[in-house]
Structure formats: C-alpha cells, structure tokens
Amino acid sequence: MTSDPGAFDVWIAGLRKWHGWLQLSPERPYLHAEEEYNQYYGVNAPNPAEGEGCCNLLKSHGVDLTGPALEIGCGTGFLSFGFARHYPGPDYLITDPSPAFLRITHELFGPGFEGSSRRHFAILNADDLGLLPAGMFSVIALRSTLHHILNVEDFIAHCARSLRPGGALVMGAEPCETGYLLMASVAQSIPNALKAAGVEMRPAWTAKLEEFTSTVQFCCNRDVDKTNGEDKHFFNPHDLAQMGDAYGLKLVFLPTGSFQDFAPPYGNAFHCFSSFFLMYMQFCMRFDEEFMAQIRLHLQPQLKFIDDCYRAHAGPAISSIFLLRKHRETAD
Ligand SMILES: C[S@@+](CC[C@H](N)C(=O)[O-])C[C@H]1O[C@@H](n2cnc3c(N)ncnc32)[C@H](O)[C@@H]1O
C-alpha cells in the first residue's frame, strides 16, 4: 500500500508508451466505430454535469479525494470532461482499451480547460487491473462500463486492492436486471399489441426487437461464454454487495439515478418507467420513428399500468449507480 505522494509519478514515469499513450494493456478497438459513437447515442457535446455530479456524490459520501483518480472505459469522455474539471485530487488517469476513444477524449481538453488535476491517458483493459499498484488510487470511476468487463468479481477484487483506505469504486449508468427484464417483457408484447390494432410488423422491426430481447437474455444468463459479447452483464445490488463485502468494500446503491442528478440543477433525470423505456428504444436500440409512433400508441395501456404501480417511487431499478467504499481503517 502506498500513500507516498511521489509514488504515482514514479509509477507513471516507468510505464511503457505507445503512439503517445501510456500503455498498460494491448489496445483493443470498440465493437462499433468510435467516431460514430456520439452521433449514434445522440451526444452533442461534452457534459460537464456528469463528472461534476460524480465528484459531488463522492464528496457527499465522505470519500477521500486527496489521491489520484482512475477512470476505466472513458469512451468519448462523457464522464471525463466534468470529472477533470471538478476532481480535487492531484492526478486523473483516463483510460480505455481503444486508442480511438482515448484520442476523442483527449481532444475535449483545449488549452483553456479549467481543472486542477494533471491528466494522464493510458490504454488499459479492465482485465489487466492486477498490474496496478496496491493502494494507489483514491477513486476508480466508471460510467456504463462495468457491464462490458468479463470477470466482474476479479475486477472488484483488483479495484479493492488498488484503492487507498477511504477511497471508492464508483460505477454509474449500469444496467440492472429487474428493470431490463421488465423492458424486455414489455417489448415482447409489442407484436401482439400491434396485431390487435391491425398493424403489421415489418421485418426490420422484428429484427430490432429480436436484437433487444436476445441481448437482454444474453446479459441475464450466467451460464454462457461472454468473451465475445460487447454488452455482457446486468447487475443487482445483492450480488455487488456480496462481492464488495468479500474484498472489504461497502456498497451504497443508488437505484435508477445518474451522476448528473448530483450536479446543478439537481433534477432527477429519471421520470418514470415508460419514459426510460421509450428513450431507450429510440436512442439506444435505434427503433425507427414509425415503429416508435406505433409503440407509443398501442403499448400505452401496458406502460401506463407499470407507471401507475410506481407513481410514488422509482420502481424497478433500470440504470443505477453502485458506490463501493473502502473502509478508512482497512489495510489492503
Ligand atoms: C458504453 S461505452 C461507455 C463509454 C463512456 N464511459 C460513457 O459513459 O459514455 C463502454 C466503454 O467501455 C470500454 N470497455 C469495454 N470493455 C472494456 C474492458 N474490458 N476494460 C475497460 N474498458 C472497456 C469501451 O471501450 C467503451 O469505451
């Protein structure tokens, strides 16, 4: 375990470099074209609120933010931009297995960028976390990345080892199995609802539905080889609390919330099941406009039923935050 302030610099200085990036793992491109990622998901600009909210969340839970932070799976920098601006610690190591994603994130930080921590960029696959020094990081942050990592338990064990006492592993926008299973069940009723309304399913719509429901099944299953799937898992708080306990980390579960909820204007981005379901089908599954219009019209009773069940509370967790804190007194 190291709390020597110079230890991070020494470690970074000893890392191998590849095309200007620090290299901890062999590079690996994303399944889809990195340059099209933002357009595909409707992301127009870096969102400072996401990283600011993440820092605020960590502060409000008393996490020690005095040491270096590590981000895993930065993608196009959706979390990185605001995190770099608001993280109070000395260093921020931004990583992804894909050099194209690292380049896109690196380009977000122009010369006038405000942020006090020094930024470093490395190619890192979460499967190689055993290479990280023990007790080095105050924070390990991920957004929408845990479900891409093959062996989640090994990952949590390695994070626990690399965290300083009082630090935390924070993971936002992670899919939860109850919410996704409910979305898939609703989605499976679409063909019958359309048929009852006299609307014929188009082959392209059937294919899109199949893509969604088979992905849900794949992520729910635990008895299949997930090596080659890009999205691999869904989570529940019970399992992550157990894994955390096994490695000295205590879980705080924030169901159906996003990091942005902890930054001004402090609105909860989640409104109800139906709004998340429709947003997901339109922007994440790319259902076409006409299919979406039919779903809005003919799935209304099912969606209203679920919203009515959860009028006064969030309902089944869909996309949630898992904060795993390392006890201050815990030695690694
Ligand atoms: C859905 S994207 C999320 C990107 C970004 N964090 C965001 O919130 O927009 C998943 C990211 O995880 C990265 N990733 C996939 N497998 C990984 C692994 N085994 N280790 C580390 N990162 C991984 C991908 O390259 C990609 O950047």
The ligand as an SDF file (V2000), in Angstrom:
LIG
                    3D

 27 29  0  0  0  0  0  0  0  0999 V2000
  -20.8400    2.0460  -23.3620 C   0  0  0  0  0  0  0  0  0  0  0  0
  -19.2180    2.6460  -23.5080 S   0  0  0  0  0  0  0  0  0  0  0  0
  -19.2180    3.9120  -22.2290 C   0  0  0  0  0  0  0  0  0  0  0  0
  -18.2290    5.0000  -22.5280 C   0  0  0  0  0  0  0  0  0  0  0  0
  -18.2250    6.1570  -21.5500 C   0  0  0  0  0  0  0  0  0  0  0  0
  -17.7680    5.7500  -20.2330 N   0  0  0  0  0  0  0  0  0  0  0  0
  -19.6040    6.7960  -21.4600 C   0  0  0  0  0  0  0  0  0  0  0  0
  -20.1890    6.7930  -20.3800 O   0  0  0  0  0  0  0  0  0  0  0  0
  -20.0930    7.2850  -22.4860 O   0  0  0  0  0  0  0  0  0  0  0  0
  -18.2520    1.3660  -22.7840 C   0  0  0  0  0  0  0  0  0  0  0  0
  -16.7660    1.6840  -22.7060 C   0  0  0  0  0  0  0  0  0  0  0  0
  -16.1230    0.6030  -22.0430 O   0  0  0  0  0  0  0  0  0  0  0  0
  -14.9250    0.3070  -22.7180 C   0  0  0  0  0  0  0  0  0  0  0  0
  -14.6000   -1.0900  -22.4410 N   0  0  0  0  0  0  0  0  0  0  0  0
  -15.1420   -2.2060  -22.9960 C   0  0  0  0  0  0  0  0  0  0  0  0
  -14.5710   -3.3130  -22.4900 N   0  0  0  0  0  0  0  0  0  0  0  0
  -13.6670   -2.8850  -21.5810 C   0  0  0  0  0  0  0  0  0  0  0  0
  -12.7340   -3.5400  -20.7430 C   0  0  0  0  0  0  0  0  0  0  0  0
  -12.6280   -4.8730  -20.7230 N   0  0  0  0  0  0  0  0  0  0  0  0
  -11.9180   -2.7940  -19.9690 N   0  0  0  0  0  0  0  0  0  0  0  0
  -12.0090   -1.4340  -19.9700 C   0  0  0  0  0  0  0  0  0  0  0  0
  -12.8760   -0.7600  -20.7390 N   0  0  0  0  0  0  0  0  0  0  0  0
  -13.6820   -1.4710  -21.5390 C   0  0  0  0  0  0  0  0  0  0  0  0
  -15.2200    0.5940  -24.1800 C   0  0  0  0  0  0  0  0  0  0  0  0
  -14.0610    0.7830  -24.9560 O   0  0  0  0  0  0  0  0  0  0  0  0
  -16.0870    1.8330  -24.0440 C   0  0  0  0  0  0  0  0  0  0  0  0
  -15.3100    2.9960  -24.0170 O   0  0  0  0  0  0  0  0  0  0  0  0
  1  2  1  0
  2  3  1  0
  2 10  1  0
  3  4  1  0
  4  5  1  0
  5  6  1  0
  5  7  1  0
  7  8  2  0
  7  9  1  0
 10 11  1  0
 11 12  1  0
 11 26  1  0
 12 13  1  0
 13 14  1  0
 13 24  1  0
 14 15  1  0
 14 23  1  0
 15 16  2  0
 16 17  1  0
 17 18  1  0
 17 23  2  0
 18 19  1  0
 18 20  2  0
 20 21  1  0
 21 22  2  0
 22 23  1  0
 24 25  1  0
 24 26  1  0
 26 27  1  0
M  CHG  2   2   1   9  -1
M  END
$$$$
